[in-house]
């Protein structure tokens, strides 16, 4: 059973916490600041912090030990693309942590600073010099555990923001810079043959010799012979004599002529020739 003195200490601590909370609220109320207090599960604070970063207009300062929250990393990249000045200070352990989003920031051209001398006891974010996010939260992905984290958001108190900025600048002075990856240059794409040569070189294949170009055959002019066409005004074309055609009917006609005349014609060929001329004349 607790002694009376233990009860007195517990009551004193409880009233002291209430007094501190009341004094803090009084100071902030006089300065026109607003306070938001959130109690969240592990990783849930990351999404809320990402929403606050999405509202940044001029500057974001972030310091953290663990950094595996993709939502926060993407919010920082988007802020940089909007023209917001973004500075990130991480614990040096992120360089060897495969789950850290530090590598994603480097690939996006937003390399963080690494503090190799001090590990931050608490993570914090300063936005636009007037908003501070601090507490016992960690910038990790939601895990679904029951562990509770506290997130305190202070709006509109520039004096508190200045204290956190000075803390950030003190550790930034001895931090190590991670070089950013060079941006990809927009070079013209090689021709298909060159692309195949590059692919073969990556695969360790010998370079292909260029295929010989086939020479085109010289143009040969072929003379075109004009064909005479008979018109009304042009002279008649010379016709070749047609050979007589002997049919069975013609032979019978010649035989009857011989019988009726009773005389022998000059020759069969002559008669046939005369019959052929009569047909052409007809």
Rosetta silent file (secondary structure, phi, psi, omega in degrees, C-alpha in Angstrom):
SEQUENCE: XXXXXXXXXXXXXXXXXXXXXXXXXXXXXXXXXXXXXXXXXXXXXXXXXXXXXXXXXXXXXXXXXXXXXXXXXXXXXXXXXXXXXXXXXXXXXXXXXXXXXXXXXXXXXXXXXXXXXXXXXXXXXXXXXXXXXXXXXXXXXXXXXXXXXXXXXXXXXXXXXXXXXXXXXXXXXXXXXXXXXXXXXXXXXXXXXXXXXXXXXXXXXXXXXXXXXXXXXXXXXXXXXXXXXXXXXXXXXXXXXXXXXXXXXXXXXXXXXXXXXXXXXXXXXXXXXXXXXXXXXX
SCORE:     score description
SCORE:     0.000 S_00000001
   1 L     0.000  130.794 -178.485    0.000    0.000    0.000 S_00000001
   2 L   -63.385  142.857  177.292    1.464    3.401   -0.958 S_00000001
   3 L   -74.766  159.820  177.739    2.573    5.556    1.912 S_00000001
   4 H   -55.878  -33.487  179.572    1.028    8.981    2.434 S_00000001
   5 H   -66.275  -35.872  178.161    4.241   10.541    1.173 S_00000001
   6 H   -64.786  -41.941  177.766    3.887    8.637   -2.144 S_00000001
   7 H   -61.810  -38.293  179.304    0.390    9.976   -2.600 S_00000001
   8 H   -64.828  -40.058  179.150    1.675   13.465   -1.924 S_00000001
   9 H   -67.067  -39.848  179.398    4.383   13.112   -4.600 S_00000001
  10 H   -64.498  -43.295  179.683    1.897   11.799   -7.136 S_00000001
  11 H   -65.469  -37.201  179.664   -0.496   14.642   -6.448 S_00000001
  12 H   -66.477  -42.146  178.798    2.324   17.159   -6.663 S_00000001
  13 H   -64.900  -40.534 -179.885    3.477   15.797  -10.035 S_00000001
  14 H   -65.356  -46.259  178.960   -0.046   15.784  -11.431 S_00000001
  15 H   -66.721  -32.600  177.264   -0.774   19.330  -10.337 S_00000001
  16 H   -65.495  -40.388  177.376    2.625   20.417  -11.661 S_00000001
  17 H   -64.520  -40.893  177.029    1.821   18.998  -15.113 S_00000001
  18 H   -64.555  -38.395  179.638   -1.529   20.776  -15.084 S_00000001
  19 H   -65.437  -42.600  179.119    0.158   23.998  -14.032 S_00000001
  20 H   -62.608  -42.295  179.263    2.725   23.727  -16.832 S_00000001
  21 H   -64.303  -38.179  179.745   -0.001   23.072  -19.360 S_00000001
  22 H   -68.201  -41.996  179.739   -1.966   26.058  -18.116 S_00000001
  23 H   -65.911  -40.835  178.832    1.067   28.360  -18.221 S_00000001
  24 H   -62.724  -44.209  177.634    1.987   27.197  -21.723 S_00000001
  25 H   -63.139  -35.696  178.967   -1.548   27.833  -22.926 S_00000001
  26 H   -66.686  -42.996 -179.875   -1.519   31.258  -21.284 S_00000001
  27 H   -65.295  -43.979 -178.506    1.730   32.272  -22.994 S_00000001
  28 H   -68.795  -34.388  179.150    0.590   31.007  -26.353 S_00000001
  29 H   -67.095  -36.311  178.248   -2.805   32.654  -26.048 S_00000001
  30 H   -70.401  -31.083  179.415   -1.189   36.032  -25.381 S_00000001
  31 L   -85.911   -1.034  179.447    1.096   35.639  -28.372 S_00000001
  32 L    80.983   13.068 -178.337   -1.816   34.711  -30.623 S_00000001
  33 L   -85.290  158.884  177.242   -0.532   31.136  -31.159 S_00000001
  34 E  -121.715  144.980 -176.038   -2.683   28.041  -31.524 S_00000001
  35 E  -122.606  133.319  172.788   -1.900   24.595  -30.170 S_00000001
  36 E  -120.331  129.333  178.806   -2.972   21.202  -31.505 S_00000001
  37 E  -118.050  126.855 -177.974   -2.321   18.074  -29.462 S_00000001
  38 E  -128.667  136.265  173.230   -2.632   14.618  -31.070 S_00000001
  39 E  -115.389  114.397 -169.281   -2.188   11.137  -29.562 S_00000001
  40 E  -129.689  162.966  173.334   -1.684    8.649  -32.360 S_00000001
  41 E   -77.822  169.728 -176.227   -0.537    5.093  -33.016 S_00000001
  42 L   -60.446  126.268  177.685    2.922    4.404  -34.402 S_00000001
  43 L    89.315  -17.437 -178.337    3.330    5.880  -37.852 S_00000001
  44 H   -70.173  -24.431  178.884   -0.024    7.678  -37.948 S_00000001
  45 H   -66.539  -24.513 -176.123    1.653   11.004  -37.275 S_00000001
  46 H   -61.730  -43.730 -179.524    3.458   10.757  -40.639 S_00000001
  47 H   -65.771  -37.291  178.645    0.297   11.336  -42.680 S_00000001
  48 H   -68.396  -38.236  177.707   -0.682   14.318  -40.541 S_00000001
  49 H   -67.426  -38.121  178.559    2.808   15.824  -40.888 S_00000001
  50 H   -61.858  -37.509  178.238    2.690   15.305  -44.666 S_00000001
  51 H   -67.067  -36.345  177.385   -0.530   17.338  -44.799 S_00000001
  52 H   -67.992  -40.028  178.458    1.114   20.158  -42.861 S_00000001
  53 H   -65.580  -33.206  179.773    4.129   20.146  -45.217 S_00000001
  54 L   -64.479  -17.743  179.054    1.752   20.309  -48.193 S_00000001
  55 L   -93.980   -0.286 -178.813    0.620   23.731  -46.908 S_00000001
  56 L   -66.261  144.203 -178.920    4.163   25.171  -46.790 S_00000001
  57 L  -118.101  -31.940 -174.341    4.784   28.279  -48.884 S_00000001
  58 L  -124.645  -39.688 -170.629    8.354   29.424  -48.265 S_00000001
  59 E  -155.957  145.110  174.071   10.428   27.031  -46.120 S_00000001
  60 E  -137.094  124.366  173.537   10.505   23.591  -44.486 S_00000001
  61 E  -115.349  126.566 -178.440   13.153   22.451  -41.971 S_00000001
  62 E  -131.371  132.527  173.925   12.998   18.796  -40.903 S_00000001
  63 E  -131.127  131.177 -176.154   15.165   16.886  -38.449 S_00000001
  64 E  -153.930  157.624  174.890   14.595   13.219  -37.679 S_00000001
  65 L   -91.975  -63.285  174.477   16.361   10.060  -36.596 S_00000001
  66 L   -90.767  143.290 -177.462   14.267    7.402  -38.394 S_00000001
  67 E  -150.148   83.103  178.620   12.897    8.307  -41.784 S_00000001
  68 L  -124.373   10.760 -179.203   10.938    5.611  -43.600 S_00000001
  69 L   -83.537  111.686 -179.291    7.599    7.407  -44.131 S_00000001
  70 H   -67.049  -34.970 -178.694    6.981    7.633  -47.876 S_00000001
  71 H   -62.100  -40.156  178.904    4.142   10.137  -47.428 S_00000001
  72 H   -70.456  -42.581  179.554    6.470   12.626  -45.738 S_00000001
  73 H   -60.727  -43.164  179.610    9.251   12.067  -48.285 S_00000001
  74 H   -67.602  -37.238  178.153    6.865   12.688  -51.174 S_00000001
  75 H   -63.914  -36.377  177.841    5.448   15.791  -49.479 S_00000001
  76 H   -67.510  -41.866  178.875    8.991   17.192  -49.177 S_00000001
  77 H   -64.097  -43.253  179.348    9.715   16.521  -52.859 S_00000001
  78 H   -63.418  -37.953  178.058    6.438   18.150  -53.896 S_00000001
  79 H   -64.342  -40.577  176.873    7.224   21.184  -51.762 S_00000001
  80 H   -63.249  -36.590  177.697   10.594   21.542  -53.456 S_00000001
  81 H   -68.643  -25.046  176.999    8.920   21.392  -56.856 S_00000001
  82 L   -80.446   -3.871 -178.870    6.625   24.231  -55.780 S_00000001
  83 L    95.990    8.110  178.549    9.652   26.410  -55.095 S_00000001
  84 L   -78.740  138.586  176.001    9.676   25.940  -51.306 S_00000001
  85 E   -75.917  119.265 -175.461   13.119   25.901  -49.671 S_00000001
  86 E  -120.132  125.399  175.667   13.499   22.423  -48.149 S_00000001
  87 E  -128.129  132.372 -174.310   16.337   21.396  -45.793 S_00000001
  88 E  -127.085  130.865  179.843   16.502   17.942  -44.231 S_00000001
  89 E  -125.030  114.355 -176.479   18.798   16.816  -41.410 S_00000001
  90 E  -118.983  161.113  173.266   18.861   13.084  -40.658 S_00000001
  91 E   -69.634  146.693 -174.662   20.751   10.735  -38.415 S_00000001
  92 H   -66.199  -14.876  178.648   23.709    9.101  -40.192 S_00000001
  93 H   -66.300  -18.586  178.760   22.167    5.651  -39.655 S_00000001
  94 H   -67.338  -20.848 -177.650   19.787    6.324  -42.535 S_00000001
  95 H   -67.542  -30.077 -179.722   22.665    5.944  -44.991 S_00000001
  96 L  -107.272    0.866 -179.321   22.878    2.190  -44.331 S_00000001
  97 L   -87.289  114.988 -177.902   19.186    1.597  -43.549 S_00000001
  98 L   -67.091  -21.238  179.958   17.526   -0.045  -46.592 S_00000001
  99 L   -87.548   -5.878 -178.127   14.071    1.075  -45.431 S_00000001
 100 L   -71.553  142.359  177.108   15.073    4.732  -45.176 S_00000001
 101 L   -85.107    7.446  176.137   13.544    7.157  -47.669 S_00000001
 102 H   -59.144  -39.484 -178.991   16.820    9.057  -47.761 S_00000001
 103 H   -65.657  -35.910  177.008   17.722    7.193  -50.957 S_00000001
 104 H   -64.310  -41.555  179.143   14.437    8.281  -52.537 S_00000001
 105 H   -63.454  -39.291  179.584   15.208   11.923  -51.710 S_00000001
 106 H   -64.277  -42.398  179.729   18.663   11.627  -53.307 S_00000001
 107 H   -65.451  -29.900 -179.271   17.176   10.190  -56.488 S_00000001
 108 L   -86.855    6.457  178.787   14.659   13.051  -56.621 S_00000001
 109 L    79.062   23.417  179.986   17.417   15.670  -56.399 S_00000001
 110 L  -128.317   66.598 -175.248   16.719   16.573  -52.749 S_00000001
 111 L   -69.531  135.724  178.346   19.716   15.155  -50.841 S_00000001
 112 L   -84.943  174.543  172.249   19.536   15.472  -47.034 S_00000001
 113 E   -99.318  145.140 -179.960   22.276   16.322  -44.556 S_00000001
 114 E  -113.870  125.383  178.118   23.636   13.604  -42.246 S_00000001
 115 E   -94.666  109.272 -179.040   24.542   14.373  -38.633 S_00000001
 116 L   -94.012   -2.200 -178.108   27.340   11.982  -37.643 S_00000001
 117 L  -104.973  -31.166 -175.811   27.971   13.565  -34.229 S_00000001
 118 L  -136.035  142.462  174.254   24.546   13.764  -32.611 S_00000001
 119 L  -105.793  124.808 -176.280   21.367   11.748  -32.843 S_00000001
 120 L   -64.435  131.187  177.592   18.222   13.852  -32.388 S_00000001
 121 L   -69.234  -35.724  179.019   16.257   12.947  -29.263 S_00000001
 122 L  -134.932  146.329  175.365   13.028   14.155  -30.870 S_00000001
 123 L   -84.735  150.607  176.764   11.998   14.790  -34.422 S_00000001
 124 E  -154.421  159.535  179.684   10.650   18.182  -35.382 S_00000001
 125 E  -137.046  133.490  176.015    9.539   20.189  -38.402 S_00000001
 126 E  -115.607  125.088 -175.579    9.545   23.971  -38.838 S_00000001
 127 E  -120.719  122.476  174.368    7.253   25.342  -41.551 S_00000001
 128 L    57.578   20.863  177.316    7.385   28.912  -42.892 S_00000001
 129 L    70.227    7.478 -177.967    9.053   30.147  -39.690 S_00000001
 130 L  -131.614  -14.400 -177.601    5.719   30.175  -37.816 S_00000001
 131 E  -121.536  132.338  179.398    4.640   26.545  -37.383 S_00000001
 132 E  -124.019  131.820  174.295    6.463   23.900  -35.330 S_00000001
 133 E  -115.429  119.057 -177.901    5.649   20.181  -35.240 S_00000001
 134 E  -147.076  174.993 -178.844    7.314   18.294  -32.393 S_00000001
 135 E   141.431 -158.435 -177.642    6.659   15.510  -29.915 S_00000001
 136 L  -100.863   18.261 -177.778    7.519   11.854  -29.464 S_00000001
 137 L   -75.568  160.406  173.553    6.510   10.781  -32.981 S_00000001
 138 L  -125.219  143.033 -178.413    8.701    8.874  -35.432 S_00000001
 139 E   -87.802   74.042 -179.861    8.619    9.316  -39.199 S_00000001
 140 L  -127.963  169.285  177.766    7.922    5.696  -40.069 S_00000001
 141 L   -72.102  147.814  177.785    5.197    3.851  -41.925 S_00000001
 142 L   -57.629  132.449 -177.801    2.057    2.964  -39.933 S_00000001
 143 L  -108.197  -12.154 -179.977    2.559   -0.415  -38.233 S_00000001
 144 L    78.467    8.828  178.331   -0.867   -0.941  -36.682 S_00000001
 145 L   -81.232  168.627 -177.778    0.576   -1.391  -33.197 S_00000001
 146 L   -89.833    2.447 -179.355   -1.000    0.041  -30.064 S_00000001
 147 L   -64.185  136.974 -175.805    2.046    2.128  -29.158 S_00000001
 148 E   -99.330  140.075  175.708    1.039    5.741  -28.630 S_00000001
 149 E  -124.873  150.785  179.930    2.857    8.770  -30.036 S_00000001
 150 E  -110.817  136.177  175.876    2.341   12.437  -29.262 S_00000001
 151 E  -128.852  120.483  179.508    2.313   15.178  -31.876 S_00000001
 152 E  -112.307  123.997 -179.212    2.208   18.807  -30.808 S_00000001
 153 E  -114.959  119.700  178.940    1.565   21.437  -33.492 S_00000001
 154 E  -108.453  121.326  179.971    2.233   25.102  -32.633 S_00000001
 155 E  -110.169  134.346  168.380    0.856   27.696  -35.070 S_00000001
 156 L    83.309   11.719  177.733    1.717   31.382  -35.146 S_00000001
 157 L  -111.476   98.608 -177.891    4.530   31.614  -32.561 S_00000001
 158 H   -70.361  -27.958  179.990    7.603   32.955  -34.322 S_00000001
 159 H   -67.994  -41.627  176.527    9.692   32.994  -31.108 S_00000001
 160 H   -66.548  -41.533  178.186    9.296   29.238  -30.617 S_00000001
 161 H   -60.460  -36.265  179.649    9.998   28.660  -34.307 S_00000001
 162 H   -67.005  -35.340  177.460   13.190   30.699  -33.981 S_00000001
 163 H   -63.884  -43.661  178.787   14.441   28.472  -31.142 S_00000001
 164 H   -69.027  -33.954  177.161   13.985   25.375  -33.258 S_00000001
 165 H   -64.313  -43.041  178.619   15.648   27.085  -36.212 S_00000001
 166 H   -62.195  -38.634  176.889   18.721   27.892  -34.102 S_00000001
 167 H   -63.916  -41.110  179.408   18.876   24.252  -32.995 S_00000001
 168 H   -64.069  -45.887 -178.373   18.666   23.138  -36.612 S_00000001
 169 H   -65.128  -32.260 -179.794   21.423   25.529  -37.759 S_00000001
 170 H   -65.208  -41.874  179.608   23.735   24.383  -34.951 S_00000001
 171 H   -82.920  -23.947  176.923   23.679   20.762  -36.111 S_00000001
 172 H   -66.940  -29.090 -176.194   23.622   21.700  -39.761 S_00000001
 173 L   -63.135  -31.558 -179.576   27.043   23.351  -39.355 S_00000001
 174 L  -111.530   13.714 -179.886   28.817   20.005  -38.786 S_00000001
 175 L   -81.177  157.736 -179.942   26.582   17.783  -40.904 S_00000001
 176 E   -98.817  138.642 -178.092   27.778   15.963  -43.984 S_00000001
 177 E   -90.022  132.873  174.021   26.276   16.696  -47.375 S_00000001
 178 L   -91.642  121.403 -179.443   25.032   13.809  -49.522 S_00000001
 179 L   -65.905  140.202  177.824   25.763   14.583  -53.215 S_00000001
 180 L   -79.561  150.896  175.669   22.722   14.618  -55.426 S_00000001
 181 L   -73.050  139.292  179.895   22.551   12.392  -58.464 S_00000001
 182 L   -63.197  143.172  178.365   23.051   14.300  -61.725 S_00000001
 183 L   -69.490  148.065  179.292   19.873   15.025  -63.619 S_00000001
 184 L   -71.176  130.789  178.958   19.319   13.071  -66.783 S_00000001
 185 L   -84.166  144.759  179.399   20.215   15.021  -69.875 S_00000001
 186 L   -86.159   79.755 -179.381   17.769   15.089  -72.753 S_00000001
 187 L   -89.877  150.808  178.099   20.080   13.636  -75.393 S_00000001
 188 L   -63.519  142.412 -179.792   18.805   12.620  -78.834 S_00000001
 189 L   -71.891  138.652  178.927   17.931    8.964  -79.092 S_00000001
 190 L   -69.910  162.860  176.876   20.345    6.890  -81.196 S_00000001
 191 L   -65.412  162.343 -179.531   19.282    5.246  -84.402 S_00000001
 192 H   -54.502  -40.026  178.811   17.948    1.649  -84.226 S_00000001
 193 H   -64.681  -38.900  178.885   21.304    0.222  -85.332 S_00000001
 194 H   -68.227  -37.254  177.548   23.082    2.255  -82.656 S_00000001
 195 H   -62.302  -39.931  178.805   20.574    1.110  -80.024 S_00000001
 196 H   -66.270  -37.154  178.506   21.298   -2.514  -80.954 S_00000001
 197 H   -64.794  -40.977  178.081   25.042   -1.845  -80.717 S_00000001
 198 H   -65.127  -42.815  179.539   24.620   -0.359  -77.236 S_00000001
 199 H   -62.992  -38.902  177.944   22.451   -3.276  -76.145 S_00000001
 200 H   -66.125  -36.871  179.295   25.073   -5.742  -77.441 S_00000001
 201 H   -66.928  -36.887  176.206   27.823   -3.912  -75.565 S_00000001
 202 H   -66.317  -36.815 -178.232   25.843   -4.157  -72.317 S_00000001
 203 L   -82.008   -1.598  179.221   25.283   -7.855  -72.910 S_00000001
 204 L    81.275   15.403  179.521   28.995   -8.419  -73.630 S_00000001
 205 L   -86.682  149.696  176.803   28.457   -9.266  -77.283 S_00000001
 206 L   -65.682  150.421 -178.915   30.961   -8.204  -79.965 S_00000001
 207 L   -66.404  140.464  179.451   30.004   -5.169  -81.951 S_00000001
 208 L   -80.723  138.937  175.948   28.208   -5.879  -85.183 S_00000001
 209 L   -76.314  142.857 -178.788   29.848   -4.808  -88.423 S_00000001
 210 L   -63.973  139.691  179.961   27.715   -2.434  -90.439 S_00000001
 211 L   -70.145  139.692  179.910   25.807   -4.077  -93.228 S_00000001
 212 L   -65.699  140.563  179.007   27.036   -3.187  -96.760 S_00000001
 213 L   -85.068  130.597  179.293   24.883   -0.723  -98.556 S_00000001
 214 L   -78.558  129.126  179.277   23.539   -1.932 -101.912 S_00000001
 215 L   -79.073  137.541  179.737   24.336    0.400 -104.773 S_00000001
 216 L   -75.528  140.453 -179.176   21.371    1.328 -106.860 S_00000001
 217 L   -67.872  143.570  179.727   21.508    0.300 -110.528 S_00000001
 218 L   -66.193  149.097  179.731   22.014    3.152 -113.005 S_00000001
 219 L   -73.570  130.263  179.886   18.974    4.371 -114.826 S_00000001
 220 L  -113.947  126.065  179.147   18.797    3.101 -118.421 S_00000001
 221 L   -84.814  123.572 -179.987   16.745    4.990 -120.948 S_00000001
 222 L  -100.507  120.088 -179.830   14.734    2.652 -123.140 S_00000001
 223 L   -65.992  137.841  179.772   13.817    4.150 -126.554 S_00000001
 224 L  -103.756  120.987  179.728   10.111    4.074 -127.218 S_00000001
 225 L   -84.674  126.468 -179.147    9.139    3.324 -130.828 S_00000001
 226 L   -76.594  139.172  179.399    6.208    5.312 -131.967 S_00000001
 227 L  -100.555  122.206 -178.749    3.395    3.353 -133.562 S_00000001
 228 L   -66.272  135.997  179.472    1.799    5.084 -136.515 S_00000001
 229 L  -119.830  128.339 -178.502   -1.889    5.729 -136.079 S_00000001
 230 L   -82.198  127.856  176.242   -4.051    6.418 -139.079 S_00000001
 231 L  -116.347  179.485 -179.088   -6.252    9.472 -138.828 S_00000001
 232 L   -66.426  -36.341 -177.545   -8.629   11.050 -141.273 S_00000001
 233 L   -83.147  -22.297 -176.187   -6.028   13.570 -142.460 S_00000001
 234 L   -79.150  158.808  179.726   -3.110   11.141 -142.627 S_00000001
 235 L   -70.989  149.746  179.409   -2.353    9.031 -145.690 S_00000001
 236 L   -63.593  143.345 -178.680   -3.620    5.438 -145.702 S_00000001
 237 L   -75.641  146.803  177.257   -1.234    2.925 -144.341 S_00000001
 238 L   -71.504  126.453 -179.596    0.325    0.371 -146.681 S_00000001
 239 L  -101.456  139.287  176.120   -1.382   -2.918 -146.191 S_00000001
 240 L   -75.761  140.204 -179.560    0.413   -6.175 -146.777 S_00000001
 241 L   -61.997  135.965  179.776   -1.328   -8.428 -149.335 S_00000001
 242 L   -83.586  137.093  178.456   -3.438  -11.044 -147.738 S_00000001
 243 L   -72.524  138.733  179.214   -2.748  -14.620 -148.729 S_00000001
 244 L   -63.555  143.568 -179.011   -5.707  -16.377 -150.422 S_00000001
 245 L  -111.665  120.155  178.938   -7.574  -18.733 -148.236 S_00000001
 246 L   -97.594  120.090  175.821   -8.822  -21.974 -149.827 S_00000001
 247 L  -112.305  175.357  179.088  -11.794  -23.559 -148.204 S_00000001
 248 H   -65.044  -35.151  178.956  -13.818  -26.618 -149.201 S_00000001
 249 H   -66.851  -37.088  178.827  -16.516  -24.385 -150.673 S_00000001
 250 H   -65.878  -41.023  179.003  -13.950  -22.591 -152.841 S_00000001
 251 H   -62.400  -41.715  178.863  -12.594  -25.880 -154.145 S_00000001
 252 H   -64.437  -37.727  179.585  -16.134  -27.044 -155.087 S_00000001
 253 H   -64.852  -40.790  178.602  -16.785  -23.732 -156.873 S_00000001
 254 H   -64.218  -39.287 -179.520  -13.629  -24.079 -158.945 S_00000001
 255 H   -64.645  -38.509 -179.845  -14.566  -27.604 -159.936 S_00000001
 256 H   -69.433  -37.352  177.875  -18.023  -26.480 -161.192 S_00000001
 257 H   -61.456  -40.122  179.521  -16.501  -23.639 -163.148 S_00000001
 258 H   -61.952  -42.015 -178.217  -14.246  -26.046 -164.945 S_00000001
 259 H   -67.982  -40.620 -177.210  -17.209  -28.237 -165.899 S_00000001
 260 H   -71.121  -40.630 -178.829  -19.385  -25.341 -167.128 S_00000001
 261 H   -73.860  -32.766 -179.278  -16.683  -23.643 -169.146 S_00000001
 262 L    71.329    8.671  178.400  -15.418  -26.851 -170.607 S_00000001
 263 L  -121.272  158.647 -179.385  -12.047  -25.291 -170.818 S_00000001
 264 L   -89.493  121.712  176.892   -8.976  -25.692 -168.683 S_00000001
 265 L   -66.253  163.000 -177.202   -8.186  -22.564 -166.632 S_00000001
 266 L   -52.141  -52.460  177.460   -4.738  -21.208 -166.623 S_00000001
 267 L  -167.475  156.316  179.326   -3.928  -22.773 -163.285 S_00000001
 268 H   -63.711  -37.906 -178.795   -5.562  -23.529 -160.023 S_00000001
 269 H   -65.410  -36.498 -179.897   -3.326  -21.051 -158.233 S_00000001
 270 H   -66.848  -42.423  177.782   -4.344  -18.286 -160.612 S_00000001
 271 H   -62.560  -45.021  179.931   -8.026  -18.980 -160.019 S_00000001
 272 H   -61.066  -38.458  179.671   -7.551  -19.102 -156.315 S_00000001
 273 H   -65.613  -39.779  179.728   -5.681  -15.805 -156.485 S_00000001
 274 H   -67.923  -38.085  178.110   -8.484  -14.186 -158.489 S_00000001
 275 H   -63.775  -41.142  178.975  -11.135  -15.472 -156.067 S_00000001
 276 H   -62.735  -35.497  179.250   -9.123  -14.080 -153.149 S_00000001
 277 H   -69.819  -38.116  177.909   -8.961  -10.672 -154.812 S_00000001
 278 H   -61.557  -39.747  178.922  -12.718  -10.684 -155.394 S_00000001
 279 H   -64.534  -40.326 -179.541  -13.311  -11.377 -151.722 S_00000001
 280 H   -69.330  -36.026  179.232  -11.045   -8.531 -150.674 S_00000001
 281 H   -68.191  -35.910  177.098  -12.714   -6.197 -153.093 S_00000001
 282 L   -68.848    0.000    0.000  -16.104   -7.177 -151.689 S_00000001
